[in-house]
Amino acid sequence: MKKKTILFLLLAVFCFGIFLLSCKKEKSDSNGTNAQISFSINGSKLSIDGSKLKSALALDSESYKIENAKKIVITIENIDGSPTKYTSSDLSILQMNGSFYSQKIALKVGSYKLTEFDLVDANGNTIFAAPLTGSLQAQNVSNPLPIIFEVTKNTVTPIDVEVLSTENLTPEDFGLIRFPFTSINTFSFLIAVADQQQDILLSATIVITSGSYNYTQELDKIANNIVTIKDGLTNYMVVVQKQGYKSYTYTFTLDSLKTYEVKAGNLPLVVELTKNDLVTDLVAYYPFNANANDESGNGNNGIVNNGTLVPDRKGNINSAYYFDFDLGISVPGFGDVVPTDEITISLWATAPESNTNFPIFLGSIYDQSRLSISINYFHDGQNTIFWDYGYRQESGDAPGRLYYRPAPVDGNWHHYVFISSTSEHTMKMFKDNVLLCEKTESLSLVNPAGKILYIGTRFKGNLDDIRIYKRILNAEEIAALYNE
């Protein structure tokens, strides 16, 4: 292997000796003996127990001299590689009458290996290091790390450790891992979040993106939140999110965002959020607060034929209904007000088992061909979530039908949302705020007038918080219902 010649650099090779001295027995030691280890340094010459070692080569640089070393950083492992208490441990280097020596350390009798040995100056710079086997500089010493040694009772065992000056060399030259540091410029700006209607401050989450750059921070309910982000990017897309509110999204240039920088006289960026609109176009709302009344204000109250009040998903008593495959709740004449263009149905439900049922449908008990929902319909050997809106044929993937399978049944509360739009030719199905499936084909209801809405009929399980809208809810509104 051809060695690189460096004419202007003289590598100083220092041999450090470790002498092992027996000491008093300790009860915690299984074989009753510890030994002390010390590193002795004598100017440009090193000694172990009075024996002189190799002389160091003279160095041109004033920084890389042995007298500048203030501590030794050492790692000693057990022979099996497990750590000892000396892992990147600092040993002070002491001086007396021109001689240098380290503080003593103690090890129990046994086998060990030395895996790290560096000399560090007062500024924390490593000025000498022992190279690791396989590294470039290992070629310049006779015994690179790791060095295996034995601590033996009542025996002094000298160990030579050769270190090289690190001048003009890199950590990789010694087999060490280097962690590069890159200086990143940042700037800080002020931001406050407020409720647009109530004029009060809000806590929120801010997400800032620019290409691959992404930054997220929780904002407090204060007027001057400080956000510190990476400087120098062209554009910054700022998204402010708050549960129950519509998200704020705006793309700033660097200069426009810096108008809110933390400087004297600058005012904060004030983001006003509006609450999610879960009331507009609400046709019917059945929270089942001890009854089946419609709390949307539209008067579409339900008649409880069979159903038992039970605790809801939050544990509130008499706030949900349990149905056992009987007539359930009926809403007469709902076909006169049910949407025929855009509709969103949101509900919470539990289904303990797969069955052939429709917890919500519009029509007669024996005709669910107009509007029907099933969350645990056993079909073709699999549990299926069905959403039928409009005309459909007797079988197959007909217009107006959307289904998802296989759909697991676990008996827990889950949130379901079903969407259909004739004008946009779309049908969608969500479960627990996740889009399960969608299609681009839909037909409006056929002759819904006078039809009865049945809730919980031919269904075994719990239902709660049923909402019916005559519009499509957006993703934020669906998330708000799920997190409500």
HUFENSUL-V5324 format. One line per field, one symbol per residue. phi: phi as a letter, one per 40 degrees, with the letter a starting at -180 (. if undefined). psi: psi as a letter, one per 20 degrees, with the letter a starting at -180 (. if undefined). burial: I if it has 16 or more other ideal C-beta (glycine too) atoms within 10 Angstrom, else O. A space follows every 50 residues. Layout:
# HUFENSUL-V5324
phi=???
psi=???
burial=???
This chain:
# HUFENSUL-V5324
phi=.ccccbccbbccbbbbbbbbbcbccbccccbgbbbcbabbbbfcbbbbfg ccbcccccbccccbbccccbabbbbbbcccgccbcbbfccbcbbbafgbb abccbbbcdibabcbaabbbcccgccbaacccdgcdccccbcacccbcab bbcfbcbcbcbcbbccdgbbdccbgccbbcbbcbcbabbbabbbccccfb cbcabbbbbagccabbacbccbcbcbbbbccgccbbcbbbbadgbccbba bbcdcccccbccadgccccbbbbbcccbbdgccaabcfcgabccccgcgc ccbccaibcbccccgccfbabbbbfbcgbbbcgcccbccbbbabbbabab bcacababcbabiccbbbcbaabbbaccafgbcbcbbbahcaccagccdg bbabacbcbbgccbbbbbbabcccfbbbbbbfgbccaaabbabccbfcdg cccbbgcfabibbafcbbbbaccccccccccccc
psi=ppqppohjpoppopppqpqppqaqqphiphjjprqqpqpppnciqqqoki pqaqqqqqqhphhmqhiiphqppqppqrhjiqqainolqppqpqpoliqp rrqqrpqqpaprppipoqppahjjpoiqqpqqpirgihijrimrqqpprp oqpkpooqppopqqqjpjrrhhhjjqppoqppppprqqrqqqpqphgilq qqqrppppqocippppqpprmrhmppporprjqgqoopppqppiqqqppq oqrghhhiijqnqpipqqpoppqqqpnjgpkogqpnilmjakqokijijm qqpogpqpprqaijjpqljrppqlkahcpqnqjhiiipqifpqpppqpqq oiqqrnrnhpqpbrhjokjgoqppilpopkjqpqoqopoapqrhrrmrpj ppqpqqoqoijrpqpqppqqoghilqpqpqpljpogrrrkpqqrqomipi qppppiplpoaqqrlpppqlrpqrhhhghhhhi.
burial=OOOOOOOOOIIIIIIIIIIIIIOOOOOOOOOOIIIOIIIIIOOIOIIIOO OOIOOIOOIOOOOIIIOIIOIIOIIIIOOOOOOIOIOOOOIOIOOOOOOI IIOOIOIIIIOIIIIIIIIIIOOOOIIIIIIIOOIIIIOOIOOIIIIOIO IOOOOOOOIIIIIIIIIOIOOOIIIIOOOOOOOOOOIOIIIIIIIOOOOO IIOIOIOIIIOOOOOOOOIOOOOOIOIOIOOOOOOIOIIIIIOOIIIIOO OIOOOOIOOIOOOOOOOIIOIOIOOIOIOOIIIIIIIIOOOIOIOIOOOI OIOIIOIOIOOIIOOOOOIIIIIOOOIIIIIOOIIOIIIIOIIIIIIIII IOOIIOIIIIIIIOOOOIIIIIIIIIIOOOOOIIIIIIIIIIOOOOOOOI IIIIOOIOIOOOIIIIIIIIIIOOOIIIIIIOOOOIOOIOOIIIIOOIOO IIIIIIIIIIIIIIIIIIIIIIIOOIIIIIIIOO
